[in-house]
């Protein structure tokens, strides 16, 4: 499978679906299934039984996975595409900004 362009800790914006327009930090990335979990996006309601970890049980709200194609990396306040460039002998991620210049992300 191709290299994932979104990593854990990146700030992303949702571009499709019920949560379109929301921004958040990536909590986890599922490379095999092409999914990401973004904080406060695609909130799910889960009913839990009482257990040793959670004495009361009850209703828990947690984030659900979003397809990687439905999010874009946020660079300096703008949603941008991400690509790769060779910097000497290292492969680095770059933000493809509108003016044609590619800016190194990390």
Secondary structure, DSSP 8 states (H G I E B T S, - for coil): ----S--TT-EEEE-SSTTTT-EEEEEEEETTTTEEEETTSSEEEEEE---SSSSS-EEEEEE-EEEGGGEEEEETTEEEEEEEEEETTEEEEEEE-TTS-EEE--
